[in-house]
Amino acid sequence: MRVLVIEDEARLAATLQDLLELNGYTADVRHDGESGLDDALTGIYDVILLDVMLPKLDGFTVLRRLREAGN
């Protein structure tokens, strides 16, 4: 299972990535809403862990745009 973590707090994001990978998941991290949205729109992720307060685009905007795109 492939997971996208969109989290601007670097230590938290790294911890989440490490824990996911220790449990057999593939995890990618993005630190802002804009790059997170770009990656999420590729459709290769099974799960997205999305922070609400992000630079560039907040989590609510990312989620709204994903839903508008049919995800």
Distance bins in CASP14 RR format, pairs under 12 A and 6 or more apart:
PFRMAT RR
TARGET T0000
AUTHOR 0000-0000-0000
RMODE 2
METHOD distances of the structure
MODEL  1
1 20 0 0 0 0 1 0 0 0 0 0 0
1 21 0 0 0 0 0 1 0 0 0 0 0
1 23 0 0 0 0 1 0 0 0 0 0 0
1 24 0 0 0 0 1 0 0 0 0 0 0
1 25 1 0 1 0 0 0 0 0 0 0 0
1 26 1 0 0 1 0 0 0 0 0 0 0
1 27 0 0 0 0 1 0 0 0 0 0 0
1 44 0 0 0 0 0 1 0 0 0 0 0
1 45 0 0 0 0 1 0 0 0 0 0 0
1 46 1 0 1 0 0 0 0 0 0 0 0
1 47 1 0 0 1 0 0 0 0 0 0 0
1 48 0 0 0 0 0 1 0 0 0 0 0
2 20 0 0 0 0 1 0 0 0 0 0 0
2 21 0 0 0 0 0 1 0 0 0 0 0
2 24 0 0 0 0 0 1 0 0 0 0 0
2 25 1 0 0 1 0 0 0 0 0 0 0
2 26 1 0 1 0 0 0 0 0 0 0 0
2 27 1 0 0 1 0 0 0 0 0 0 0
2 28 1 0 0 1 0 0 0 0 0 0 0
2 39 0 0 0 0 0 1 0 0 0 0 0
2 40 0 0 0 0 0 1 0 0 0 0 0
2 42 0 0 0 0 0 1 0 0 0 0 0
2 43 0 0 0 0 1 0 0 0 0 0 0
2 44 1 0 0 1 0 0 0 0 0 0 0
2 45 1 0 1 0 0 0 0 0 0 0 0
2 46 1 0 1 0 0 0 0 0 0 0 0
2 47 1 0 0 1 0 0 0 0 0 0 0
2 48 0 0 0 0 1 0 0 0 0 0 0
2 49 0 0 0 0 0 1 0 0 0 0 0
3 13 0 0 0 0 0 1 0 0 0 0 0
3 16 0 0 0 0 1 0 0 0 0 0 0
3 17 0 0 0 0 1 0 0 0 0 0 0
3 19 0 0 0 0 0 1 0 0 0 0 0
3 20 1 0 1 0 0 0 0 0 0 0 0
3 21 0 0 0 0 1 0 0 0 0 0 0
3 23 0 0 0 0 0 1 0 0 0 0 0
3 24 0 0 0 0 1 0 0 0 0 0 0
3 25 1 0 1 0 0 0 0 0 0 0 0
3 26 1 0 0 1 0 0 0 0 0 0 0
3 27 1 0 1 0 0 0 0 0 0 0 0
3 28 1 0 0 1 0 0 0 0 0 0 0
3 29 0 0 0 0 1 0 0 0 0 0 0
3 30 0 0 0 0 0 1 0 0 0 0 0
3 39 0 0 0 0 0 1 0 0 0 0 0
3 40 0 0 0 0 0 1 0 0 0 0 0
3 44 0 0 0 0 0 1 0 0 0 0 0
3 45 1 0 0 1 0 0 0 0 0 0 0
3 46 1 0 0 1 0 0 0 0 0 0 0
3 47 1 0 1 0 0 0 0 0 0 0 0
3 48 1 0 0 1 0 0 0 0 0 0 0
3 49 1 0 0 1 0 0 0 0 0 0 0
3 50 0 0 0 0 0 1 0 0 0 0 0
4 13 0 0 0 0 0 1 0 0 0 0 0
4 16 0 0 0 0 0 1 0 0 0 0 0
4 17 0 0 0 0 0 1 0 0 0 0 0
4 20 0 0 0 0 0 1 0 0 0 0 0
4 25 0 0 0 0 0 1 0 0 0 0 0
4 26 0 0 0 0 1 0 0 0 0 0 0
4 27 1 0 0 1 0 0 0 0 0 0 0
4 28 1 0 1 0 0 0 0 0 0 0 0
4 29 1 0 0 1 0 0 0 0 0 0 0
4 30 1 0 0 1 0 0 0 0 0 0 0
4 31 0 0 0 0 0 1 0 0 0 0 0
4 33 0 0 0 0 0 1 0 0 0 0 0
4 35 0 0 0 0 0 1 0 0 0 0 0
4 36 1 0 0 1 0 0 0 0 0 0 0
4 37 0 0 0 0 0 1 0 0 0 0 0
4 38 0 0 0 0 0 1 0 0 0 0 0
4 39 1 0 1 0 0 0 0 0 0 0 0
4 40 1 0 1 0 0 0 0 0 0 0 0
4 41 0 0 0 0 0 1 0 0 0 0 0
4 42 0 0 0 0 1 0 0 0 0 0 0
4 43 0 0 0 0 1 0 0 0 0 0 0
4 44 0 0 0 0 1 0 0 0 0 0 0
4 45 1 0 1 0 0 0 0 0 0 0 0
4 46 0 0 0 0 1 0 0 0 0 0 0
4 47 1 0 0 1 0 0 0 0 0 0 0
4 48 1 0 1 0 0 0 0 0 0 0 0
4 49 1 0 0 1 0 0 0 0 0 0 0
4 50 0 0 0 0 1 0 0 0 0 0 0
4 51 0 0 0 0 0 1 0 0 0 0 0
4 62 0 0 0 0 0 1 0 0 0 0 0
4 66 0 0 0 0 0 1 0 0 0 0 0
4 71 0 0 0 0 0 1 0 0 0 0 0
5 12 0 0 0 0 1 0 0 0 0 0 0
5 13 1 0 1 0 0 0 0 0 0 0 0
5 14 0 0 0 0 1 0 0 0 0 0 0
5 15 0 0 0 0 1 0 0 0 0 0 0
5 16 1 0 1 0 0 0 0 0 0 0 0
5 17 1 0 0 1 0 0 0 0 0 0 0
5 18 0 0 0 0 0 1 0 0 0 0 0
5 19 0 0 0 0 0 1 0 0 0 0 0
5 20 1 0 0 1 0 0 0 0 0 0 0
5 21 0 0 0 0 0 1 0 0 0 0 0
5 25 0 0 0 0 0 1 0 0 0 0 0
5 26 0 0 0 0 0 1 0 0 0 0 0
5 27 1 0 1 0 0 0 0 0 0 0 0
5 28 1 0 0 1 0 0 0 0 0 0 0
5 29 1 0 1 0 0 0 0 0 0 0 0
5 30 1 0 0 1 0 0 0 0 0 0 0
5 31 0 0 0 0 1 0 0 0 0 0 0
5 33 0 0 0 0 0 1 0 0 0 0 0
5 35 0 0 0 0 0 1 0 0 0 0 0
5 36 0 0 0 0 1 0 0 0 0 0 0
5 39 0 0 0 0 0 1 0 0 0 0 0
5 40 0 0 0 0 0 1 0 0 0 0 0
5 45 0 0 0 0 1 0 0 0 0 0 0
5 47 0 0 0 0 1 0 0 0 0 0 0
5 48 1 0 0 1 0 0 0 0 0 0 0
5 49 1 0 1 0 0 0 0 0 0 0 0
5 50 0 0 0 0 1 0 0 0 0 0 0
5 51 0 0 0 0 1 0 0 0 0 0 0
5 54 0 0 0 0 0 1 0 0 0 0 0
6 12 0 0 0 0 0 1 0 0 0 0 0
6 13 0 0 0 0 1 0 0 0 0 0 0
6 16 0 0 0 0 0 1 0 0 0 0 0
6 17 0 0 0 0 0 1 0 0 0 0 0
6 27 0 0 0 0 0 1 0 0 0 0 0
6 28 0 0 0 0 1 0 0 0 0 0 0
6 29 1 0 0 1 0 0 0 0 0 0 0
6 30 1 0 1 0 0 0 0 0 0 0 0
6 31 1 0 0 1 0 0 0 0 0 0 0
6 32 1 0 0 1 0 0 0 0 0 0 0
6 33 1 0 1 0 0 0 0 0 0 0 0
6 34 0 0 0 0 1 0 0 0 0 0 0
6 35 0 0 0 0 1 0 0 0 0 0 0
6 36 1 0 1 0 0 0 0 0 0 0 0
6 37 0 0 0 0 1 0 0 0 0 0 0
6 38 0 0 0 0 0 1 0 0 0 0 0
6 39 0 0 0 0 1 0 0 0 0 0 0
6 40 1 0 0 1 0 0 0 0 0 0 0
6 45 0 0 0 0 0 1 0 0 0 0 0
6 47 0 0 0 0 0 1 0 0 0 0 0
6 48 1 0 0 1 0 0 0 0 0 0 0
6 49 1 0 0 1 0 0 0 0 0 0 0
6 50 1 0 1 0 0 0 0 0 0 0 0
6 51 1 0 0 1 0 0 0 0 0 0 0
6 52 0 0 0 0 0 1 0 0 0 0 0
6 53 0 0 0 0 0 1 0 0 0 0 0
6 54 1 0 0 1 0 0 0 0 0 0 0
6 55 0 0 0 0 0 1 0 0 0 0 0
6 56 0 0 0 0 0 1 0 0 0 0 0
6 57 0 0 0 0 1 0 0 0 0 0 0
6 58 0 0 0 0 0 1 0 0 0 0 0
6 59 1 0 0 1 0 0 0 0 0 0 0
6 61 0 0 0 0 0 1 0 0 0 0 0
6 62 1 0 0 1 0 0 0 0 0 0 0
6 63 0 0 0 0 0 1 0 0 0 0 0
6 66 0 0 0 0 0 1 0 0 0 0 0
7 13 1 0 1 0 0 0 0 0 0 0 0
7 14 0 0 0 0 1 0 0 0 0 0 0
7 15 0 0 0 0 1 0 0 0 0 0 0
7 16 1 0 0 1 0 0 0 0 0 0 0
7 17 0 0 0 0 1 0 0 0 0 0 0
7 20 0 0 0 0 0 1 0 0 0 0 0
7 27 0 0 0 0 0 1 0 0 0 0 0
7 28 0 0 0 0 0 1 0 0 0 0 0
7 29 1 0 0 1 0 0 0 0 0 0 0
7 30 0 0 0 0 1 0 0 0 0 0 0
7 31 1 0 0 1 0 0 0 0 0 0 0
7 32 0 0 0 0 1 0 0 0 0 0 0
7 33 0 0 0 0 1 0 0 0 0 0 0
7 35 0 0 0 0 0 1 0 0 0 0 0
7 36 0 0 0 0 1 0 0 0 0 0 0
7 48 0 0 0 0 0 1 0 0 0 0 0
7 49 1 0 0 1 0 0 0 0 0 0 0
7 50 0 0 0 0 1 0 0 0 0 0 0
7 51 1 0 1 0 0 0 0 0 0 0 0
7 52 0 0 0 0 0 1 0 0 0 0 0
7 53 0 0 0 0 1 0 0 0 0 0 0
7 54 1 0 0 1 0 0 0 0 0 0 0
7 55 0 0 0 0 0 1 0 0 0 0 0
7 59 0 0 0 0 0 1 0 0 0 0 0
7 62 0 0 0 0 0 1 0 0 0 0 0
8 29 0 0 0 0 0 1 0 0 0 0 0
8 30 0 0 0 0 1 0 0 0 0 0 0
8 31 1 0 1 0 0 0 0 0 0 0 0
8 32 1 0 0 1 0 0 0 0 0 0 0
8 33 0 0 0 0 1 0 0 0 0 0 0
8 34 0 0 0 0 0 1 0 0 0 0 0
8 35 0 0 0 0 0 1 0 0 0 0 0
8 36 0 0 0 0 0 1 0 0 0 0 0
8 50 0 0 0 0 0 1 0 0 0 0 0
8 51 1 0 0 1 0 0 0 0 0 0 0
8 52 0 0 0 0 0 1 0 0 0 0 0
8 53 1 0 0 1 0 0 0 0 0 0 0
8 54 1 0 1 0 0 0 0 0 0 0 0
8 55 1 0 1 0 0 0 0 0 0 0 0
8 56 0 0 0 0 1 0 0 0 0 0 0
8 57 0 0 0 0 0 1 0 0 0 0 0
8 58 0 0 0 0 0 1 0 0 0 0 0
8 59 0 0 0 0 0 1 0 0 0 0 0
8 62 0 0 0 0 0 1 0 0 0 0 0
9 15 0 0 0 0 1 0 0 0 0 0 0
9 16 0 0 0 0 1 0 0 0 0 0 0
9 29 0 0 0 0 0 1 0 0 0 0 0
9 31 0 0 0 0 1 0 0 0 0 0 0
9 32 0 0 0 0 0 1 0 0 0 0 0
9 51 1 0 0 1 0 0 0 0 0 0 0
9 53 0 0 0 0 1 0 0 0 0 0 0
9 54 0 0 0 0 1 0 0 0 0 0 0
9 55 0 0 0 0 0 1 0 0 0 0 0
10 16 0 0 0 0 0 1 0 0 0 0 0
10 17 0 0 0 0 0 1 0 0 0 0 0
10 29 0 0 0 0 1 0 0 0 0 0 0
10 30 0 0 0 0 0 1 0 0 0 0 0
10 31 1 0 0 1 0 0 0 0 0 0 0
10 32 0 0 0 0 0 1 0 0 0 0 0
10 51 0 0 0 0 0 1 0 0 0 0 0
11 17 0 0 0 0 0 1 0 0 0 0 0
11 18 0 0 0 0 0 1 0 0 0 0 0
11 29 0 0 0 0 0 1 0 0 0 0 0
11 31 0 0 0 0 0 1 0 0 0 0 0
12 18 0 0 0 0 0 1 0 0 0 0 0
12 19 0 0 0 0 0 1 0 0 0 0 0
12 29 0 0 0 0 1 0 0 0 0 0 0
12 31 0 0 0 0 0 1 0 0 0 0 0
12 49 0 0 0 0 0 1 0 0 0 0 0
12 51 0 0 0 0 1 0 0 0 0 0 0
13 19 0 0 0 0 0 1 0 0 0 0 0
13 20 0 0 0 0 0 1 0 0 0 0 0
13 27 0 0 0 0 1 0 0 0 0 0 0
13 28 0 0 0 0 0 1 0 0 0 0 0
13 29 1 0 1 0 0 0 0 0 0 0 0
13 30 0 0 0 0 1 0 0 0 0 0 0
13 31 1 0 0 1 0 0 0 0 0 0 0
13 32 0 0 0 0 0 1 0 0 0 0 0
13 36 0 0 0 0 0 1 0 0 0 0 0
13 49 0 0 0 0 1 0 0 0 0 0 0
13 50 0 0 0 0 0 1 0 0 0 0 0
13 51 0 0 0 0 1 0 0 0 0 0 0
13 54 0 0 0 0 0 1 0 0 0 0 0
14 20 0 0 0 0 0 1 0 0 0 0 0
14 21 0 0 0 0 0 1 0 0 0 0 0
14 27 0 0 0 0 0 1 0 0 0 0 0
14 29 1 0 0 1 0 0 0 0 0 0 0
14 31 0 0 0 0 0 1 0 0 0 0 0
15 21 0 0 0 0 0 1 0 0 0 0 0
15 22 0 0 0 0 0 1 0 0 0 0 0
15 27 0 0 0 0 0 1 0 0 0 0 0
15 29 0 0 0 0 0 1 0 0 0 0 0
15 49 0 0 0 0 0 1 0 0 0 0 0
16 22 0 0 0 0 0 1 0 0 0 0 0
16 23 0 0 0 0 0 1 0 0 0 0 0
16 25 0 0 0 0 0 1 0 0 0 0 0
16 27 1 0 0 1 0 0 0 0 0 0 0
16 28 0 0 0 0 0 1 0 0 0 0 0
16 29 1 0 0 1 0 0 0 0 0 0 0
16 30 0 0 0 0 0 1 0 0 0 0 0
16 47 0 0 0 0 0 1 0 0 0 0 0
16 48 0 0 0 0 0 1 0 0 0 0 0
16 49 1 0 0 1 0 0 0 0 0 0 0
16 50 0 0 0 0 0 1 0 0 0 0 0
16 51 0 0 0 0 0 1 0 0 0 0 0
17 23 0 0 0 0 0 1 0 0 0 0 0
17 24 0 0 0 0 0 1 0 0 0 0 0
17 25 0 0 0 0 1 0 0 0 0 0 0
17 26 0 0 0 0 1 0 0 0 0 0 0
17 27 1 0 1 0 0 0 0 0 0 0 0
17 28 1 0 0 1 0 0 0 0 0 0 0
17 29 1 0 1 0 0 0 0 0 0 0 0
17 30 0 0 0 0 0 1 0 0 0 0 0
17 31 0 0 0 0 0 1 0 0 0 0 0
17 49 0 0 0 0 1 0 0 0 0 0 0
18 24 0 0 0 0 0 1 0 0 0 0 0
18 25 0 0 0 0 0 1 0 0 0 0 0
18 27 0 0 0 0 1 0 0 0 0 0 0
18 29 0 0 0 0 0 1 0 0 0 0 0
19 25 0 0 0 0 1 0 0 0 0 0 0
19 27 0 0 0 0 1 0 0 0 0 0 0
19 49 0 0 0 0 0 1 0 0 0 0 0
20 26 1 0 0 1 0 0 0 0 0 0 0
20 27 1 0 1 0 0 0 0 0 0 0 0
20 28 0 0 0 0 1 0 0 0 0 0 0
20 29 0 0 0 0 1 0 0 0 0 0 0
20 45 0 0 0 0 0 1 0 0 0 0 0
20 46 0 0 0 0 0 1 0 0 0 0 0
20 47 0 0 0 0 1 0 0 0 0 0 0
20 49 0 0 0 0 1 0 0 0 0 0 0
21 27 1 0 1 0 0 0 0 0 0 0 0
21 28 0 0 0 0 0 1 0 0 0 0 0
21 29 0 0 0 0 0 1 0 0 0 0 0
25 45 0 0 0 0 0 1 0 0 0 0 0
25 46 0 0 0 0 1 0 0 0 0 0 0
25 47 0 0 0 0 1 0 0 0 0 0 0
25 49 0 0 0 0 0 1 0 0 0 0 0
26 44 0 0 0 0 1 0 0 0 0 0 0
26 45 0 0 0 0 1 0 0 0 0 0 0
26 46 0 0 0 0 1 0 0 0 0 0 0
26 47 0 0 0 0 0 1 0 0 0 0 0
27 39 0 0 0 0 0 1 0 0 0 0 0
27 45 0 0 0 0 1 0 0 0 0 0 0
27 46 0 0 0 0 0 1 0 0 0 0 0
27 47 0 0 0 0 1 0 0 0 0 0 0
27 48 0 0 0 0 0 1 0 0 0 0 0
27 49 0 0 0 0 1 0 0 0 0 0 0
28 35 0 0 0 0 0 1 0 0 0 0 0
28 36 0 0 0 0 1 0 0 0 0 0 0
28 38 0 0 0 0 0 1 0 0 0 0 0
28 39 1 0 0 1 0 0 0 0 0 0 0
28 40 0 0 0 0 0 1 0 0 0 0 0
28 42 0 0 0 0 0 1 0 0 0 0 0
28 44 0 0 0 0 1 0 0 0 0 0 0
28 45 1 0 0 1 0 0 0 0 0 0 0
28 46 0 0 0 0 0 1 0 0 0 0 0
28 47 0 0 0 0 0 1 0 0 0 0 0
28 48 0 0 0 0 0 1 0 0 0 0 0
28 49 0 0 0 0 0 1 0 0 0 0 0
29 35 0 0 0 0 1 0 0 0 0 0 0
29 36 0 0 0 0 1 0 0 0 0 0 0
29 39 0 0 0 0 1 0 0 0 0 0 0
29 45 0 0 0 0 0 1 0 0 0 0 0
29 48 0 0 0 0 0 1 0 0 0 0 0
29 49 0 0 0 0 1 0 0 0 0 0 0
29 50 0 0 0 0 0 1 0 0 0 0 0
29 51 0 0 0 0 0 1 0 0 0 0 0
30 36 1 1 0 0 0 0 0 0 0 0 0
30 37 0 0 0 0 1 0 0 0 0 0 0
30 38 0 0 0 0 1 0 0 0 0 0 0
30 39 1 0 1 0 0 0 0 0 0 0 0
30 40 0 0 0 0 1 0 0 0 0 0 0
30 41 0 0 0 0 0 1 0 0 0 0 0
30 42 0 0 0 0 0 1 0 0 0 0 0
30 45 0 0 0 0 0 1 0 0 0 0 0
30 48 0 0 0 0 1 0 0 0 0 0 0
30 49 0 0 0 0 0 1 0 0 0 0 0
30 50 0 0 0 0 1 0 0 0 0 0 0
30 51 0 0 0 0 0 1 0 0 0 0 0
30 54 0 0 0 0 1 0 0 0 0 0 0
30 55 0 0 0 0 0 1 0 0 0 0 0
30 56 0 0 0 0 0 1 0 0 0 0 0
30 57 0 0 0 0 0 1 0 0 0 0 0
30 59 0 0 0 0 0 1 0 0 0 0 0
30 62 0 0 0 0 1 0 0 0 0 0 0
31 39 0 0 0 0 0 1 0 0 0 0 0
31 51 0 0 0 0 1 0 0 0 0 0 0
31 54 0 0 0 0 1 0 0 0 0 0 0
31 55 1 0 0 1 0 0 0 0 0 0 0
31 56 0 0 0 0 1 0 0 0 0 0 0
31 57 0 0 0 0 0 1 0 0 0 0 0
32 38 0 0 0 0 1 0 0 0 0 0 0
32 39 0 0 0 0 0 1 0 0 0 0 0
32 50 0 0 0 0 0 1 0 0 0 0 0
32 51 0 0 0 0 1 0 0 0 0 0 0
32 53 0 0 0 0 0 1 0 0 0 0 0
32 54 1 0 1 0 0 0 0 0 0 0 0
32 55 1 0 1 0 0 0 0 0 0 0 0
32 56 1 0 1 0 0 0 0 0 0 0 0
32 57 1 0 0 1 0 0 0 0 0 0 0
32 58 0 0 0 0 0 1 0 0 0 0 0
32 59 0 0 0 0 0 1 0 0 0 0 0
32 61 0 0 0 0 0 1 0 0 0 0 0
32 62 0 0 0 0 1 0 0 0 0 0 0
33 39 0 0 0 0 1 0 0 0 0 0 0
33 40 0 0 0 0 1 0 0 0 0 0 0
33 41 0 0 0 0 0 1 0 0 0 0 0
33 48 0 0 0 0 0 1 0 0 0 0 0
33 50 0 0 0 0 1 0 0 0 0 0 0
33 51 0 0 0 0 1 0 0 0 0 0 0
33 52 0 0 0 0 0 1 0 0 0 0 0
33 53 0 0 0 0 0 1 0 0 0 0 0
33 54 1 0 1 0 0 0 0 0 0 0 0
33 55 1 0 0 1 0 0 0 0 0 0 0
33 56 1 0 1 0 0 0 0 0 0 0 0
33 57 1 0 1 0 0 0 0 0 0 0 0
33 58 1 0 0 1 0 0 0 0 0 0 0
33 59 1 0 0 1 0 0 0 0 0 0 0
33 60 0 0 0 0 0 1 0 0 0 0 0
33 61 1 0 0 1 0 0 0 0 0 0 0
33 62 1 0 1 0 0 0 0 0 0 0 0
33 63 0 0 0 0 0 1 0 0 0 0 0
33 64 0 0 0 0 0 1 0 0 0 0 0
33 65 0 0 0 0 1 0 0 0 0 0 0
33 66 0 0 0 0 0 1 0 0 0 0 0
34 40 0 0 0 0 0 1 0 0 0 0 0
34 41 0 0 0 0 0 1 0 0 0 0 0
34 54 0 0 0 0 1 0 0 0 0 0 0
34 55 0 0 0 0 1 0 0 0 0 0 0
34 56 1 1 0 0 0 0 0 0 0 0 0
34 57 1 0 1 0 0 0 0 0 0 0 0
34 58 0 0 0 0 0 1 0 0 0 0 0
34 59 0 0 0 0 0 1 0 0 0 0 0
34 61 0 0 0 0 1 0 0 0 0 0 0
34 62 0 0 0 0 1 0 0 0 0 0 0
34 65 0 0 0 0 0 1 0 0 0 0 0
35 41 0 0 0 0 0 1 0 0 0 0 0
35 42 0 0 0 0 0 1 0 0 0 0 0
35 54 0 0 0 0 1 0 0 0 0 0 0
35 55 0 0 0 0 1 0 0 0 0 0 0
35 56 1 0 0 1 0 0 0 0 0 0 0
35 57 0 0 0 0 1 0 0 0 0 0 0
35 62 0 0 0 0 0 1 0 0 0 0 0
36 42 0 0 0 0 1 0 0 0 0 0 0
36 43 0 0 0 0 0 1 0 0 0 0 0
36 45 0 0 0 0 1 0 0 0 0 0 0
36 48 0 0 0 0 1 0 0 0 0 0 0
36 49 0 0 0 0 0 1 0 0 0 0 0
36 50 0 0 0 0 1 0 0 0 0 0 0
36 51 0 0 0 0 0 1 0 0 0 0 0
36 54 0 0 0 0 1 0 0 0 0 0 0
36 55 0 0 0 0 0 1 0 0 0 0 0
36 56 0 0 0 0 1 0 0 0 0 0 0
36 57 0 0 0 0 1 0 0 0 0 0 0
36 58 0 0 0 0 0 1 0 0 0 0 0
36 59 0 0 0 0 1 0 0 0 0 0 0
36 61 0 0 0 0 0 1 0 0 0 0 0
36 62 1 0 0 1 0 0 0 0 0 0 0
36 63 0 0 0 0 0 1 0 0 0 0 0
36 65 0 0 0 0 0 1 0 0 0 0 0
36 66 0 0 0 0 1 0 0 0 0 0 0
37 43 0 0 0 0 0 1 0 0 0 0 0
37 45 0 0 0 0 0 1 0 0 0 0 0
37 48 0 0 0 0 1 0 0 0 0 0 0
37 50 0 0 0 0 1 0 0 0 0 0 0
37 54 0 0 0 0 1 0 0 0 0 0 0
37 56 0 0 0 0 1 0 0 0 0 0 0
37 57 1 0 0 1 0 0 0 0 0 0 0
37 58 0 0 0 0 0 1 0 0 0 0 0
37 59 0 0 0 0 1 0 0 0 0 0 0
37 60 0 0 0 0 0 1 0 0 0 0 0
37 61 0 0 0 0 1 0 0 0 0 0 0
37 62 1 0 1 0 0 0 0 0 0 0 0
37 63 0 0 0 0 1 0 0 0 0 0 0
37 64 0 0 0 0 0 1 0 0 0 0 0
37 65 1 0 1 0 0 0 0 0 0 0 0
37 66 1 0 0 1 0 0 0 0 0 0 0
37 67 0 0 0 0 0 1 0 0 0 0 0
37 68 0 0 0 0 0 1 0 0 0 0 0
37 69 0 0 0 0 1 0 0 0 0 0 0
37 71 0 0 0 0 0 1 0 0 0 0 0
38 44 0 0 0 0 0 1 0 0 0 0 0
38 45 0 0 0 0 0 1 0 0 0 0 0
38 56 0 0 0 0 0 1 0 0 0 0 0
38 57 0 0 0 0 0 1 0 0 0 0 0
38 62 0 0 0 0 0 1 0 0 0 0 0
38 65 0 0 0 0 0 1 0 0 0 0 0
38 66 0 0 0 0 0 1 0 0 0 0 0
38 69 0 0 0 0 0 1 0 0 0 0 0
39 45 1 0 0 1 0 0 0 0 0 0 0
39 48 0 0 0 0 1 0 0 0 0 0 0
39 50 0 0 0 0 0 1 0 0 0 0 0
39 62 0 0 0 0 0 1 0 0 0 0 0
39 66 0 0 0 0 0 1 0 0 0 0 0
40 46 0 0 0 0 0 1 0 0 0 0 0
40 47 0 0 0 0 0 1 0 0 0 0 0
40 48 1 0 1 0 0 0 0 0 0 0 0
40 49 0 0 0 0 0 1 0 0 0 0 0
40 50 0 0 0 0 1 0 0 0 0 0 0
40 57 0 0 0 0 0 1 0 0 0 0 0
40 59 0 0 0 0 0 1 0 0 0 0 0
40 62 1 0 0 1 0 0 0 0 0 0 0
40 63 0 0 0 0 1 0 0 0 0 0 0
40 65 0 0 0 0 1 0 0 0 0 0 0
40 66 1 0 1 0 0 0 0 0 0 0 0
40 67 0 0 0 0 0 1 0 0 0 0 0
40 69 0 0 0 0 1 0 0 0 0 0 0
40 70 0 0 0 0 0 1 0 0 0 0 0
40 71 1 0 0 1 0 0 0 0 0 0 0
41 48 0 0 0 0 0 1 0 0 0 0 0
41 62 0 0 0 0 1 0 0 0 0 0 0
41 65 0 0 0 0 1 0 0 0 0 0 0
41 66 1 0 0 1 0 0 0 0 0 0 0
41 67 0 0 0 0 0 1 0 0 0 0 0
41 68 0 0 0 0 0 1 0 0 0 0 0
41 69 1 0 0 1 0 0 0 0 0 0 0
41 70 0 0 0 0 1 0 0 0 0 0 0
41 71 1 0 0 1 0 0 0 0 0 0 0
42 48 0 0 0 0 0 1 0 0 0 0 0
42 66 0 0 0 0 0 1 0 0 0 0 0
42 69 0 0 0 0 0 1 0 0 0 0 0
42 71 0 0 0 0 0 1 0 0 0 0 0
43 66 0 0 0 0 1 0 0 0 0 0 0
43 69 0 0 0 0 1 0 0 0 0 0 0
43 70 0 0 0 0 0 1 0 0 0 0 0
43 71 1 0 0 1 0 0 0 0 0 0 0
44 71 0 0 0 0 0 1 0 0 0 0 0
45 66 0 0 0 0 0 1 0 0 0 0 0
45 71 0 0 0 0 1 0 0 0 0 0 0
46 71 0 0 0 0 0 1 0 0 0 0 0
47 71 0 0 0 0 0 1 0 0 0 0 0
48 59 0 0 0 0 0 1 0 0 0 0 0
48 62 0 0 0 0 1 0 0 0 0 0 0
48 63 0 0 0 0 1 0 0 0 0 0 0
48 66 1 0 0 1 0 0 0 0 0 0 0
48 67 0 0 0 0 0 1 0 0 0 0 0
48 71 0 0 0 0 1 0 0 0 0 0 0
49 59 0 0 0 0 0 1 0 0 0 0 0
49 62 0 0 0 0 0 1 0 0 0 0 0
49 63 0 0 0 0 0 1 0 0 0 0 0
50 57 0 0 0 0 0 1 0 0 0 0 0
50 58 0 0 0 0 1 0 0 0 0 0 0
50 59 1 0 1 0 0 0 0 0 0 0 0
50 60 0 0 0 0 1 0 0 0 0 0 0
50 61 0 0 0 0 0 1 0 0 0 0 0
50 62 1 0 0 1 0 0 0 0 0 0 0
50 63 1 0 0 1 0 0 0 0 0 0 0
50 64 0 0 0 0 0 1 0 0 0 0 0
50 65 0 0 0 0 0 1 0 0 0 0 0
50 66 0 0 0 0 1 0 0 0 0 0 0
50 71 0 0 0 0 0 1 0 0 0 0 0
51 57 0 0 0 0 0 1 0 0 0 0 0
51 58 0 0 0 0 1 0 0 0 0 0 0
51 59 1 0 0 1 0 0 0 0 0 0 0
51 60 0 0 0 0 0 1 0 0 0 0 0
51 62 0 0 0 0 1 0 0 0 0 0 0
51 63 0 0 0 0 0 1 0 0 0 0 0
52 58 1 0 0 1 0 0 0 0 0 0 0
52 59 1 0 1 0 0 0 0 0 0 0 0
52 60 1 0 0 1 0 0 0 0 0 0 0
52 61 0 0 0 0 0 1 0 0 0 0 0
52 62 0 0 0 0 1 0 0 0 0 0 0
52 63 0 0 0 0 1 0 0 0 0 0 0
53 59 1 0 0 1 0 0 0 0 0 0 0
53 60 0 0 0 0 1 0 0 0 0 0 0
53 61 0 0 0 0 0 1 0 0 0 0 0
53 62 0 0 0 0 0 1 0 0 0 0 0
54 60 0 0 0 0 1 0 0 0 0 0 0
54 61 0 0 0 0 1 0 0 0 0 0 0
54 62 1 0 0 1 0 0 0 0 0 0 0
54 63 0 0 0 0 0 1 0 0 0 0 0
55 61 0 0 0 0 0 1 0 0 0 0 0
55 62 0 0 0 0 0 1 0 0 0 0 0
56 62 0 0 0 0 1 0 0 0 0 0 0
57 63 0 0 0 0 1 0 0 0 0 0 0
57 64 0 0 0 0 1 0 0 0 0 0 0
57 65 1 0 0 1 0 0 0 0 0 0 0
57 66 0 0 0 0 0 1 0 0 0 0 0
58 64 0 0 0 0 1 0 0 0 0 0 0
58 65 0 0 0 0 0 1 0 0 0 0 0
59 65 0 0 0 0 1 0 0 0 0 0 0
59 66 0 0 0 0 1 0 0 0 0 0 0
59 67 0 0 0 0 0 1 0 0 0 0 0
60 66 0 0 0 0 0 1 0 0 0 0 0
60 67 0 0 0 0 0 1 0 0 0 0 0
61 67 0 0 0 0 0 1 0 0 0 0 0
61 68 0 0 0 0 0 1 0 0 0 0 0
62 68 0 0 0 0 0 1 0 0 0 0 0
62 69 0 0 0 0 0 1 0 0 0 0 0
62 71 0 0 0 0 0 1 0 0 0 0 0
63 69 0 0 0 0 0 1 0 0 0 0 0
63 70 0 0 0 0 0 1 0 0 0 0 0
63 71 0 0 0 0 1 0 0 0 0 0 0
64 70 0 0 0 0 0 1 0 0 0 0 0
64 71 0 0 0 0 0 1 0 0 0 0 0
65 71 0 0 0 0 1 0 0 0 0 0 0
END
